């Protein structure tokens, strides 16, 4: 197996473009730019994923501005590195790597994690290790998404899910992403679930994670579509119910208009759980739910995020 050197050149946002040009002129190839500003722009452009971005990843990117490239860890590679760095005074560090480190090195950032009182989220490569007594494992492949449920909004949603889930329930997961919420619901005792996400890639991701948990397509259906604009999808979901549990870990700007649909989906006595709400928007969401005939059962807050559980006005 080939040995490589990862070469990291520290820089600043303002200097990055010029430094890239200089490195390229010096013969460096395959430049990798790591920049907090670009990272945040990427998240904004992929907002449907934001609730799966680990807090630890956000922290690692804070203030970062660096350029990486790779050379073989031998005399030829080191000569190539020296040539690429000619005339560049920036701080430089190197890290020996094996080829497989590129594919699997990120795994060290993901460890099993207890959430709420019952859930135990486990990266797939940790399968087979003991699960704490009283906990239910949810196996995920973190390589398929930007995290495994460590974001406060996802944890709040899981905490409410385990509190209001009834055995044998039917669950509808709107904005399902990796499927973490609907798969957790089934592992905790739901009979069936449907997940919906605006991004078609989520369909394969959620199905793969479901398979890791022994959940088959006879119990779990995942659809791609926009529940705010696709009337046919809304009708399909309503007819597929009624749903004992409706989950929406999205953002306030989606939850507020979604509130008008929720009662179409809910079974009598069912619960709507929404999360992904920045605390400064929580009162807006609260008001929208009540305006649409829902009664707030519980409201949780953590680290600037809010989640709510609600039912139809006459329920529970």
N, C-alpha and C positions, 0 to 999 in steps of 0.2 A: 504494500500500500504506500502510495506516495506521501512524502512529508512536505509540508508547506509552511511558509511564514506569513502570518497576517501582519501587515505593516500599517500602523495607524499614525496619521499625521494630524496633530491638534491644530485647530485654526479658529477663526471667528466667522460669524455670519457674513460680515462685510467683506472678508478676505477670501471666502470659499470659492467663488467663481474664478478669480484670478489664479488661485492656487491650483485649481483643477486644470486650468489651461497650461500652467507651468509644468505640472506633473505629466500631462499628456505630451507636451513638447519634448519632455525628457524621456519619453518612451514607456511611461506607466500605462498599463492596460487594465480594463475591468474595474474602474474606480467605483467605490461604494460610498455614497454620501450619507452621513448621519447628522441630522440637523433638527433641532427642536421645532423650529418654525415650519419646516417642510413636513415634519411628522404630524404636527397639529393640523396643517392644511389637508394632509392625507386623511386624517380622522374626520374632518369636516366634510370632505367629499364622499366619505363612506359612512355617513351617519347611521345607517341601518345597523352597523356593527358596533357602535360606540360602547354599548353596555356590556360588551365582552372584552373590553380593553383592561388588562390588569393594572391596578394602581402601581404595582412594582415596575411595570414597563414604563408608565408615565414618569415615574420618579427617575428611572435610569436615563430617560431622554431629556431631563430638565437641564437647560443650559448647554446642551451638547452641540458642538460644531466640529466635526472631524471627517477626514477622508481616509478610506481604507483601500488597500490593494494587496494582491497576493503574489508571491513568488515562490519558486521551489526552494526548499531548505537545503541548498548545496552551494558550491562555489559559484556556479553560473547564476543561480538565483540571487545570491548576495551581491554579485557584480551588477546584476540588473537593478536591484534595489538602490545601490550606491549611485548608479547613473540617474535613476528617477529622482533621487533626492538632491542632485547637484544644484547648488546655489539656493537651497531652501533652508532657512534658519529655524523653522518651526520645530517644536518638540516632537520627537518620533519615538514610538515604542513598537516592539515586535513580539509576536506570540506564536510559538510553534504549534502547528495544527496537523492532524491527520485528515485525510479526505473525508472520512465519515463524520468528523467533528462538524462540518458544514451542515450536514443533514440532521444531526442529532444533538449538537451541542446545546441547543436551546432547551432541551429537556430538563436540565438542572434547575430551571426557573420554576418548574411546576411540581408541587408536592401535594399529597392528599390533604384535604382541607375539610374540617367539620363546619357545617353551616346550620344555624338554628339548633333545634334540639334533636333532630333525627337524621339529617342528610349528611353524607360523607362523600365528597366529590373526589374521585380517584382517576389520575391519568392512566390510560390503558396499560402502560408498561409496568404499573404498580399492581396490576391484577394478581391475585394470589396471595398478597400480603394480608395479614389479619385486619379485619374491620372492627373498630371499637364496639363493644357491647351496646346494644340499643340503637345503633346507627344503621341506616340503610345506604348501601353504596350506590353511587351513580357514576358509571364509567364513561369517560369522555376522551376523545383524541384532541388535545389542545393544539396540535399542529393544524387542525382544520379551521380554527377561529383565533381571535385575539385574546384567548384566555379561557378560564374554566369556572367562572362564577365568583371571582374574588372581588369584583366591583360591588360597592355598597348597595347599589340599586338591585342587583341580582340577589344578593344575600337577603335583603329586606323582602323581596318577592318570595323567595324560597321559605323564609320564616312564616309568612302569612299563608303560603300554600299548605305547609304541613299542619297548620292550625285549623284551616277550614276545609281541608280535603276529607270527603267521606268515602269509606270503602265502597268499591264498585262504581265510583263516580265516572261521568263522562266529562272530559276536559277539552277546552278550546284554547289554544295558545296563539295569540295574535302577535306577530313580530317574533316568530319562534327562534330565528338565528340558528344556533347550533342544536336546538331542541332541548336544551338543558332543563327547562321548566316542565315541559310536557313529559319528558322521559322521567324526570324525578317524580312527577305525579303518578305515573304508572308503576314505578318501583315502590311507591308508598301505598299503592292499593287502588288506583283508578283502573277502571275496566278497559276504557278506550280513550283515545285522544286524537285530535286533529291539530296540526300546526300549520300556520300560514305565514309567509314572509314575502316582502316586496322583491327580494333578491332571489332569482331562480337558483343560484348556487346553494342556497340554504337547504334546498330539497335534498340533494345528495348528502350534504353534511349531516343533516338531522337523521336521515335514514341510516347512515353509517354509525352514528352514535347510538341510535336505537338498537342496531344489531349487536353492538358491544354489550348491551344490557339485556339481550335475549328478548327484545321486543320486536315482534314481527309486523308485517304490513297488514295482517288480519286484524290487528288492534290499533295500528297507528298509520294515519294518512297525513302526508305533508303536501301542501299546495303552494304554488307561487302566485302572488297577485296582490292587488291593493284594495283593502277592504273599505277604503274611503271613496274610491271612484268606480270600482267594478260592481255594478248592481247585480250581475249574474252570480258573482262569487258570494256576495252578501246573502242572496236568496238561498244559495246552495248550503251555506253554513247554517243559516236559520233552519232549513229543512232537515239538516243533519243532526240537529239537536232534539229536544232542548238540552242545554249544557249545565251541569251542576256547578262547574267551575269555569270561568272565563278569565284568562290571564293576558295582561298586556304590559310587558316590560319594554316600553318604547320611549317616547318623549312627550312632554306636555302638549306640544303642538299637534300631536296625533291623538292623544288621549281625549282632549277636549272635544273635537268633532266626533270621535268614536263613541262618546258617552250617549249620543242620540241613538245608537244602534244596539246598545248593550241589552236592553230589556227584550229585544227580539230574540236574542240568543239564550238568555238565562231561563233555566227551569224554575218552577216555583220553589222558593227557599234556597235558590242557587246563590253563589257568591262571585262577584267581580273583583279581581285583584289587579291593581295597576301600580306600576313602579316606573323608575327612570325619570322621576319628576324632581327637578332642581327645587330646593326648598323655597326659593323666591317665587316659584310658580305654583306652589302647593295650594294656596287659597283659591287660585283661579280654577284648578282642577276640581277641588272640593265643591266649589260653587256650580261648576258644569255638571257634575254628577247629580247633585241635588236638584238642579233645574230640570234634569231629565228623569226625575222620579226615583232616583236611587238614594238609599239611606246609608250614611257612612257608619260602618261597624267599628273600624279601627284605623288608626293612622300612626305609622312608625316613621321615625327620622333617624338618620345616621350620616355623619360626614358630609352634610350639605345636601343629602338626597332624601326623598320622601316616597313612601309607598302607602297605599290605602286599600282597605277591604270594604266593599259595599254590597248591598243587596237591594232587591226591588222594594219599593216603599212599604209594602205590606209583609215582606218576608222577614224571617228570623226575628 
